[in-house]
């Protein structure tokens, strides 16, 4: 195979790979992702309880996610907290986000006693 043919073949393969990656990114970005706090509010938990128990529920949910996804970590995003001492505008923290229909959300919330009553009859919208 000549050098010109190899170069042409490499360019064609690179173009195909770029196209495939672009399609995968578009599919990934089209999925709805939710934070644990948004999920708990959507199942009917009061906001005060979400502030109080959301962190522990998130730990249970992330452990379920890791178990279901061979140890991989969920995607992360940044969230501004409520104002607190030293941070009048709140501070930025990293939180995990999950697909809205991820079974780890329900399984993890069921494992935690404080959030289990809210998700016993919950079924995600199809």
trRosetta pair geometry for C-beta under 8 A, 3 or more apart (Angstrom, degrees):
i j d omega theta_ij theta_ji phi_ij phi_ji
1 5 4.9 -120 -173 87 89 127
1 6 5.5 107 129 -58 117 89
1 9 7.8 -20 -178 -2 142 143
2 5 4.7 95 56 8 79 102
2 6 7.1 -143 96 -5 42 87
3 6 5.7 -53 -147 37 33 112
3 7 6.3 34 154 -20 65 107
4 7 5.7 -54 -147 36 30 112
4 8 6.3 31 154 -19 64 107
5 8 5.7 -54 -147 37 31 112
5 9 6.2 31 154 -19 65 107
6 9 5.7 -56 -147 38 30 111
6 10 6.2 31 155 -20 66 106
7 10 5.8 -53 -146 36 30 111
7 11 6.4 29 155 -18 63 106
8 11 5.9 -56 -149 36 29 110
8 12 6.4 29 153 -19 64 106
9 12 5.7 -55 -149 36 31 111
9 13 6.4 29 154 -16 66 106
10 13 5.8 -57 -147 39 30 109
10 14 6.2 31 155 -20 65 108
11 14 5.7 -54 -144 37 31 112
11 15 6.3 33 155 -20 64 105
12 15 5.8 -54 -149 35 30 112
12 16 6.4 30 153 -18 63 106
13 16 5.6 -54 -147 37 33 112
13 17 6.3 33 154 -19 65 106
14 17 5.7 -53 -147 37 31 112
14 18 6.4 34 154 -20 64 104
15 18 5.7 -52 -148 35 31 112
15 19 6.4 32 153 -19 64 105
16 19 5.7 -55 -150 35 31 112
16 20 6.4 31 153 -18 65 106
17 20 5.7 -54 -147 36 32 111
17 21 6.3 31 155 -17 66 106
18 21 5.8 -56 -147 38 30 110
18 22 6.3 33 154 -22 65 106
19 22 5.7 -54 -148 33 30 113
19 23 6.5 28 154 -17 63 105
20 23 5.8 -56 -151 36 31 110
20 24 6.4 31 152 -18 65 107
21 24 5.6 -55 -147 38 33 112
21 25 6.3 35 154 -20 66 104
22 25 5.8 -53 -148 35 30 111
22 26 6.5 31 153 -19 63 105
23 26 5.7 -53 -148 35 32 112
23 27 6.4 31 153 -17 65 105
24 27 5.7 -55 -149 37 32 110
24 28 6.2 32 153 -20 66 108
25 28 5.6 -55 -144 38 31 111
25 29 6.1 23 160 -14 67 110
26 29 6.0 -58 -142 41 27 105
26 30 6.3 32 156 -28 62 109
27 30 5.8 -56 -149 28 29 114
27 31 7.4 35 154 -29 60 96
28 31 6.4 -51 -166 15 34 110
31 99 5.4 -44 164 -121 129 101
31 100 7.7 -164 171 11 83 88
32 99 7.0 89 76 -157 59 62
32 100 4.4 4 95 -18 109 126
33 75 6.7 -54 -139 70 149 133
33 77 7.6 136 119 -29 135 136
33 97 4.2 53 161 154 119 121
33 98 6.5 154 -153 74 77 22
33 99 6.1 -54 -101 -92 65 39
33 100 7.1 -139 -104 -40 16 74
34 38 4.6 -129 -166 86 96 123
34 39 5.0 112 128 -58 131 88
34 42 7.5 -44 -155 -2 152 142
34 97 6.5 160 73 -156 21 83
34 98 6.2 -33 61 63 74 76
34 99 7.8 30 17 150 83 14
34 100 5.2 84 -13 -95 117 73
34 105 7.6 33 76 -103 118 149
35 38 4.8 95 54 7 79 102
35 39 7.1 -143 94 -5 41 87
35 77 7.2 -100 -78 57 105 122
35 79 6.5 71 -111 -73 159 143
35 95 5.4 32 -138 123 115 136
35 96 7.5 129 -134 83 67 50
35 97 5.6 -51 -79 -101 61 78
36 39 5.6 -56 -149 37 33 113
36 40 6.3 31 156 -18 68 106
36 54 5.7 138 113 -170 111 92
36 57 5.9 160 177 102 128 103
36 58 4.3 -131 -7 -89 170 91
36 61 5.8 175 -106 34 118 156
36 95 7.2 -124 17 -180 96 118
36 96 7.0 50 -29 70 104 92
36 98 7.8 67 -68 7 67 115
36 105 7.6 -175 -114 -131 69 91
37 40 5.9 -54 -145 37 30 108
37 41 6.4 29 156 -16 63 106
37 50 5.3 92 -144 172 80 122
37 54 5.0 18 -89 -145 81 149
37 79 8.0 126 23 -160 135 162
37 95 7.9 -30 0 -171 106 159
38 41 5.8 -56 -148 38 31 110
38 42 6.3 31 153 -22 65 108
39 42 5.7 -58 -149 35 30 111
39 43 6.7 20 156 -13 65 105
39 98 7.5 5 -52 55 143 117
39 100 8.0 177 -96 -135 97 63
39 105 5.3 -125 -156 -161 157 129
39 109 7.5 -136 127 -58 122 139
40 43 6.0 -58 -148 38 33 104
40 45 4.4 -39 166 41 91 138
40 49 7.8 -136 158 104 129 93
40 50 4.8 153 100 -113 131 102
40 53 8.0 173 -147 88 158 95
40 54 6.0 -132 16 -105 156 92
40 57 6.4 89 -76 94 132 164
40 109 7.2 172 -93 -117 85 129
40 115 6.4 -80 -120 -130 110 123
40 118 7.0 60 -152 103 73 158
41 44 7.9 88 180 -42 32 10
41 45 6.3 -86 -87 60 34 82
41 47 6.6 25 -104 -88 108 75
41 50 5.9 -7 -61 -73 82 156
43 109 7.4 109 21 167 167 164
43 118 4.6 98 125 151 117 108
43 119 5.5 -24 -160 -80 156 75
43 122 5.0 -30 -130 -96 111 148
44 118 5.6 -169 67 -148 90 103
45 49 5.2 -113 175 86 99 120
45 50 5.4 122 111 -63 116 88
45 53 8.0 -106 -176 64 143 118
45 115 6.7 -32 -84 -126 145 84
45 118 5.0 -28 -63 -98 93 164
46 49 4.7 86 65 11 85 104
46 50 7.0 -147 99 -10 43 86
47 50 5.2 -48 -146 32 38 116
47 51 6.5 40 155 -19 66 99
48 51 5.9 -53 -155 34 32 110
48 52 6.4 24 151 -14 65 111
49 52 5.4 -58 -142 42 35 110
49 53 5.6 -13 174 20 74 112
49 114 7.2 -169 -173 166 109 112
50 53 7.0 -72 -123 56 19 77
50 54 4.7 41 178 -58 62 117
51 54 6.4 -14 -98 6 13 118
51 82 7.6 -4 -123 -4 128 139
53 56 5.5 -60 -164 47 64 107
53 57 5.7 66 140 -25 86 106
53 112 7.3 147 173 149 114 135
53 114 4.4 -131 -140 116 154 147
53 115 6.3 180 129 -51 131 94
54 57 5.5 -57 -144 40 32 112
54 58 6.1 39 155 -25 66 105
55 58 5.6 -53 -152 32 30 115
55 59 6.9 32 150 -21 62 100
56 59 5.6 -46 -153 28 38 113
56 60 6.8 36 151 -14 65 101
56 112 6.1 139 126 -139 96 138
56 114 7.2 68 83 36 127 133
57 60 5.8 -55 -154 37 37 109
57 61 6.1 35 150 -20 69 108
57 108 6.9 106 178 133 68 100
57 109 5.8 23 -160 -109 113 72
57 112 4.9 -135 -105 46 68 164
57 114 7.1 -105 -64 76 101 104
57 115 4.7 67 -107 -25 127 151
58 61 5.5 -54 -142 38 32 112
58 62 6.2 30 160 -18 67 105
58 95 7.4 -81 -140 -154 150 95
58 96 6.6 148 -165 39 108 112
59 62 6.0 -52 -142 36 28 106
59 63 6.6 29 155 -19 61 105
60 63 5.9 -57 -152 34 31 110
60 64 6.6 30 151 -16 64 105
60 108 4.2 145 119 -172 82 86
60 109 7.1 137 94 -73 124 26
60 111 4.6 -171 -172 80 128 116
60 112 4.5 -153 -1 -47 161 106
61 64 5.7 -55 -152 37 34 111
61 65 6.3 36 149 -22 66 105
61 96 7.7 -176 101 85 112 136
61 98 7.3 -100 160 -36 124 150
61 104 5.8 99 -171 143 74 91
61 105 5.9 17 -141 -116 123 44
61 107 7.9 123 -123 75 62 71
61 108 3.1 151 -94 100 51 160
61 109 6.5 22 -77 -45 104 69
62 65 5.3 -48 -144 35 37 116
62 66 6.4 40 155 -21 66 101
62 73 7.8 2 -161 -144 108 70
62 74 6.4 -113 -122 7 85 119
62 96 5.8 142 -90 -1 111 168
62 104 8.0 61 -100 159 19 131
62 108 7.2 84 5 -122 34 155
63 66 5.8 -49 -147 34 32 111
63 67 6.5 33 153 -19 63 106
63 108 6.8 136 54 -116 77 109
63 111 8.0 -88 72 81 117 163
64 67 5.7 -56 -149 37 32 111
64 68 6.2 22 157 -12 66 111
64 104 4.2 159 111 -150 104 84
64 107 4.5 162 -155 97 149 111
64 108 4.0 -135 12 -64 134 91
64 111 6.8 -178 -57 -5 120 139
65 68 6.0 -64 -147 43 28 104
65 69 5.9 -10 167 12 67 118
65 72 8.0 -85 143 83 91 74
65 74 5.1 -15 154 -52 159 111
65 96 7.7 -172 31 168 165 148
65 98 6.7 -126 -96 -104 136 120
65 102 7.1 13 -106 162 100 137
65 104 4.0 80 -77 -179 69 165
65 108 7.2 -20 -25 -46 80 137
66 69 6.4 -76 -132 55 23 87
66 71 5.4 25 -171 -123 91 33
66 72 6.9 -175 -125 56 61 39
66 73 7.2 0 -91 -91 94 46
68 103 7.0 168 -121 75 164 102
68 104 5.4 -136 24 -73 142 107
68 107 7.8 123 -46 48 133 153
69 72 4.4 -75 130 47 112 104
69 74 8.0 120 36 -73 156 68
69 104 7.9 -42 -16 -53 105 144
73 76 7.7 -5 140 -42 117 99
73 96 7.7 -126 174 -113 84 115
74 96 4.3 70 81 -164 125 114
74 97 6.6 -169 149 63 114 40
74 98 5.6 -47 -148 -82 142 77
75 96 7.0 117 75 -157 45 65
75 97 5.2 -40 86 61 97 91
75 98 7.9 164 40 -80 88 34
76 94 5.0 2 -174 -175 124 107
76 95 6.9 147 -153 77 72 29
76 96 6.0 -51 -99 -99 63 49
76 97 7.0 133 -131 9 13 86
77 94 7.4 156 80 -151 26 63
77 95 6.1 -28 66 65 75 80
77 96 8.0 88 20 -159 75 10
77 97 5.0 40 -1 -26 116 127
78 92 5.1 4 -177 -173 117 108
78 93 7.0 155 -152 77 68 30
78 94 5.9 -45 -97 -96 65 56
78 95 7.4 117 -129 18 18 80
79 92 7.2 148 73 -151 31 60
79 93 5.9 -29 63 64 82 81
79 94 7.9 117 17 -130 80 12
79 95 4.8 6 4 6 126 128
80 89 7.4 -55 -168 142 129 83
80 90 4.5 88 167 107 91 133
80 91 7.2 173 -149 87 64 18
80 92 5.7 -38 -94 -92 64 64
81 84 6.7 -19 119 -7 123 116
81 87 7.3 50 72 110 110 145
81 90 4.4 -174 75 -163 59 100
81 91 5.4 2 32 51 113 67
81 92 7.7 -156 -1 -82 81 16
81 93 5.9 54 -43 -2 107 116
82 90 5.6 -141 146 -99 5 113
83 87 6.4 -163 -147 106 55 75
83 88 5.4 2 -143 -167 118 35
83 89 6.4 -12 -96 -89 92 5
83 90 5.3 -80 -71 -56 46 70
84 87 5.3 25 57 54 77 101
84 90 7.1 73 4 -113 81 54
84 91 7.5 -53 40 -1 108 101
87 90 5.7 38 139 -152 115 8
87 91 4.4 -66 -137 -45 158 93
98 102 4.4 -97 168 32 113 149
98 104 6.4 -135 -139 71 145 109
98 105 5.5 173 97 -61 152 105
99 102 4.4 120 60 -44 85 98
100 124 6.7 144 141 -153 83 132
101 124 5.0 163 -117 122 72 158
101 126 8.0 71 -113 -114 134 48
102 105 5.2 101 80 -13 90 99
103 106 5.9 -57 -160 42 52 105
103 107 5.7 46 148 -18 81 112
104 107 5.6 -59 -134 46 33 109
104 108 5.6 32 166 -19 70 112
105 108 6.4 -61 -145 39 18 105
105 109 6.3 12 159 -12 58 113
106 109 5.9 -60 -144 41 28 108
106 110 6.2 29 156 -21 64 109
106 119 5.4 176 -143 180 74 133
106 122 6.5 -159 -119 89 109 112
106 124 7.5 -115 -49 -32 126 103
107 110 5.8 -56 -149 36 28 112
107 111 6.7 33 152 -25 62 104
108 111 5.6 -50 -151 27 35 114
108 112 7.0 21 156 -10 65 104
109 112 6.2 -60 -151 39 35 102
109 115 4.3 -94 -162 124 85 127
109 116 6.8 160 142 -84 68 44
109 118 7.1 -74 166 73 128 99
109 119 4.5 95 108 -9 126 155
110 115 7.7 -88 -61 100 23 90
110 116 5.2 71 -145 -121 45 85
110 119 5.6 -108 -66 90 77 123
110 120 7.4 112 -114 -86 97 57
111 116 7.5 -171 40 -78 13 104
112 115 4.8 39 84 31 110 102
112 116 6.4 -169 81 -39 50 84
113 116 5.6 -38 -136 7 29 122
115 118 5.6 -59 -170 37 62 113
115 119 6.4 29 146 -2 88 113
116 119 6.5 -81 -147 47 33 92
116 120 6.5 54 161 -58 71 91
117 120 6.2 -28 -147 -12 33 116
118 122 7.0 26 138 -37 64 130
119 122 4.4 -60 -143 25 58 129
